[in-house]
């Protein structure tokens, strides 16, 4: 399997105003934490959330047909023709802060912190990275999203499958040992992948429309969601 070129040359730079400033999230310095359970990712435990990926260049990534506006149906063979974007998705820690860059869609993010944001520092030389506190998550109604670890390092994926009425208690963190990737189903809530190493690179493939439906946990629920970043006990 050959590694894709990086960055993706077919994607375009977004110039329109976005709902969130992902590099400067407007969050409180401190909030209560909501702990999510951590389980080992297997084909069985991921049922309903997504699928295990071993061959990332040939694994199918579903595209959802554009919804009909009324009682007339979308013509067969149309409404799902935008195709995919792919590229490298990089994740790296700076002190207590986890950042990401998705080259498939030319976006950068502050994904979360290992401490309450008011205490977090990018300059911390001895961070405790046993947890990640996340403020935001989204799902893609137009298609699936595939993540494959190009460096075969362990990672955690936090997912929920309860639609727009999602609550913090719906979330599950899946521990992956780095020997496989994930393809997250359309409509599944997720934050981006959380590596257990200082830096990690993933092959990313997703629908080219790349619609996002988002939740800001700090505003909707008054909490940060806490993802444990340790291997689960057997």
KOLTIVEX-172515 format. One record per residue (C-alpha): residue number from 0; residue in three letters; x, y, z. Coordinates in steps of 0.05 Angstrom, whole numbers, plus 5000, padded with zeros to 4 digits. Example, Ala and Ser with C-alpha at 12.3 -4.5 7.8 and 13.67 -1.06 7.14 Angstrom:
// KOLTIVEX-172515
seq,type,c1,c2,c3
0,ALA,5246,4910,5156
1,SER,5273,4979,5143
//
This chain:
// KOLTIVEX-172515
seq,type,c1,c2,c3
0,UNK,5000,5000,5000
1,UNK,5029,5066,4979
2,UNK,5025,5128,5023
3,UNK,4984,5186,4994
4,UNK,5015,5251,4975
5,UNK,5010,5308,5026
6,UNK,4979,5357,5027
7,UNK,4918,5340,4984
8,UNK,4925,5381,4921
9,UNK,4852,5377,4901
10,UNK,4823,5409,4963
11,UNK,4808,5483,4966
12,UNK,4822,5535,5019
13,UNK,4759,5555,5056
14,UNK,4748,5630,5057
15,UNK,4678,5636,5085
16,UNK,4663,5650,5157
17,UNK,4657,5587,5199
18,UNK,4615,5571,5260
19,UNK,4676,5560,5305
20,UNK,4746,5588,5310
21,UNK,4779,5521,5321
22,UNK,4847,5551,5337
23,UNK,4818,5599,5389
24,UNK,4760,5563,5423
25,UNK,4718,5608,5467
26,UNK,4715,5563,5529
27,UNK,4717,5576,5604
28,UNK,4782,5567,5642
29,UNK,4751,5511,5683
30,UNK,4688,5467,5681
31,UNK,4666,5401,5711
32,UNK,4691,5339,5675
33,UNK,4646,5285,5647
34,UNK,4683,5218,5644
35,UNK,4671,5172,5586
36,UNK,4684,5097,5589
37,UNK,4744,5067,5553
38,UNK,4738,5000,5517
39,UNK,4781,4962,5468
40,UNK,4763,4973,5395
41,UNK,4742,4909,5360
42,UNK,4696,4894,5302
43,UNK,4643,4875,5353
44,UNK,4650,4934,5400
45,UNK,4650,4983,5341
46,UNK,4585,4955,5313
47,UNK,4539,5014,5297
48,UNK,4597,5064,5303
49,UNK,4642,5043,5246
50,UNK,4687,4989,5219
51,UNK,4759,4964,5227
52,UNK,4806,4985,5171
53,UNK,4866,4943,5151
54,UNK,4875,4963,5077
55,UNK,4864,5038,5078
56,UNK,4873,5048,5003
57,UNK,4816,5002,4984
58,UNK,4769,5006,5044
59,UNK,4701,5035,5023
60,UNK,4682,5103,5051
61,UNK,4607,5113,5045
62,UNK,4577,5175,5013
63,UNK,4505,5192,5032
64,UNK,4457,5214,4977
65,UNK,4433,5286,4982
66,UNK,4365,5286,5018
67,UNK,4301,5301,4979
68,UNK,4268,5368,4994
69,UNK,4197,5343,4987
70,UNK,4157,5284,4964
71,UNK,4195,5276,4898
72,UNK,4254,5230,4905
73,UNK,4326,5244,4884
74,UNK,4341,5212,4817
75,UNK,4379,5147,4821
76,UNK,4453,5156,4810
77,UNK,4453,5230,4830
78,UNK,4463,5268,4894
79,UNK,4523,5227,4915
80,UNK,4573,5245,4861
81,UNK,4619,5295,4896
82,UNK,4668,5240,4912
83,UNK,4721,5241,4966
84,UNK,4777,5283,4993
85,UNK,4839,5249,5022
86,UNK,4904,5270,5053
87,UNK,4946,5269,5116
88,UNK,4915,5286,5184
89,UNK,4970,5304,5234
90,UNK,4962,5307,5309
91,UNK,5014,5333,5357
92,UNK,5020,5355,5429
93,UNK,5049,5422,5451
94,UNK,5056,5417,5526
95,UNK,4985,5407,5552
96,UNK,4951,5424,5486
97,UNK,4932,5375,5430
98,UNK,4930,5404,5360
99,UNK,4911,5376,5293
100,UNK,4917,5393,5220
101,UNK,4873,5360,5167
102,UNK,4907,5371,5101
103,UNK,4849,5338,5063
104,UNK,4805,5399,5080
105,UNK,4859,5450,5098
106,UNK,4837,5460,5171
107,UNK,4875,5467,5236
108,UNK,4847,5455,5306
109,UNK,4859,5459,5380
110,UNK,4827,5393,5398
111,UNK,4833,5395,5473
112,UNK,4877,5398,5535
113,UNK,4908,5350,5585
114,UNK,4890,5400,5640
115,UNK,4834,5450,5651
116,UNK,4845,5504,5597
117,UNK,4860,5557,5649
118,UNK,4919,5516,5674
119,UNK,4942,5488,5607
120,UNK,5007,5512,5577
121,UNK,5040,5496,5511
122,UNK,5107,5506,5545
123,UNK,5097,5452,5599
124,UNK,5157,5405,5594
125,UNK,5128,5351,5640
126,UNK,5054,5344,5620
127,UNK,5009,5290,5647
128,UNK,4978,5261,5585
129,UNK,4933,5210,5617
130,UNK,4871,5247,5594
131,UNK,4844,5294,5541
132,UNK,4790,5345,5556
133,UNK,4750,5361,5494
134,UNK,4703,5420,5483
135,UNK,4673,5403,5415
136,UNK,4651,5346,5370
137,UNK,4616,5338,5304
138,UNK,4587,5289,5255
139,UNK,4584,5288,5179
140,UNK,4514,5275,5150
141,UNK,4542,5269,5079
142,UNK,4590,5211,5088
143,UNK,4637,5168,5129
144,UNK,4708,5186,5151
145,UNK,4767,5140,5151
146,UNK,4828,5146,5196
147,UNK,4888,5101,5188
148,UNK,4952,5108,5231
149,UNK,5011,5113,5183
150,UNK,5061,5104,5240
151,UNK,5023,5046,5272
152,UNK,5020,5079,5340
153,UNK,4963,5070,5390
154,UNK,4906,5121,5391
155,UNK,4837,5132,5421
156,UNK,4774,5150,5384
157,UNK,4715,5179,5422
158,UNK,4647,5165,5389
159,UNK,4572,5172,5400
160,UNK,4516,5146,5357
161,UNK,4452,5178,5384
162,UNK,4438,5232,5332
163,UNK,4420,5304,5347
164,UNK,4394,5287,5417
165,UNK,4464,5264,5439
166,UNK,4482,5272,5512
167,UNK,4550,5266,5546
168,UNK,4531,5198,5573
169,UNK,4525,5171,5503
170,UNK,4599,5175,5490
171,UNK,4648,5116,5488
172,UNK,4724,5120,5479
173,UNK,4753,5064,5437
174,UNK,4826,5044,5448
175,UNK,4862,5023,5384
176,UNK,4931,4991,5388
177,UNK,4956,5021,5322
178,UNK,4952,4958,5280
179,UNK,4888,4980,5245
180,UNK,4848,5042,5230
181,UNK,4775,5062,5235
182,UNK,4721,5082,5185
183,UNK,4668,5121,5223
184,UNK,4598,5115,5195
185,UNK,4560,5177,5170
186,UNK,4522,5211,5226
187,UNK,4568,5186,5282
188,UNK,4591,5239,5330
189,UNK,4667,5244,5338
190,UNK,4723,5289,5355
191,UNK,4786,5277,5317
192,UNK,4833,5220,5335
193,UNK,4874,5226,5400
194,UNK,4944,5196,5395
195,UNK,4979,5166,5455
196,UNK,5046,5190,5427
197,UNK,5076,5260,5420
198,UNK,5059,5263,5347
199,UNK,5021,5218,5299
200,UNK,5002,5219,5225
201,UNK,4939,5188,5196
202,UNK,4913,5177,5126
203,UNK,4845,5211,5123
204,UNK,4790,5200,5072
205,UNK,4721,5231,5075
206,UNK,4664,5259,5033
207,UNK,4683,5320,4992
208,UNK,4621,5358,5015
209,UNK,4647,5353,5086
210,UNK,4585,5381,5120
211,UNK,4592,5386,5196
212,UNK,4539,5385,5250
213,UNK,4572,5408,5315
214,UNK,4563,5409,5390
215,UNK,4600,5455,5438
216,UNK,4598,5416,5504
217,UNK,4616,5477,5545
218,UNK,4555,5516,5521
219,UNK,4504,5459,5515
220,UNK,4522,5418,5577
221,UNK,4570,5461,5618
222,UNK,4625,5408,5619
223,UNK,4687,5384,5585
224,UNK,4685,5312,5563
225,UNK,4744,5272,5591
226,UNK,4776,5219,5546
227,UNK,4822,5171,5583
228,UNK,4888,5161,5547
229,UNK,4913,5096,5578
230,UNK,4905,5025,5552
231,UNK,4841,4993,5580
232,UNK,4846,4937,5630
233,UNK,4831,4870,5598
//
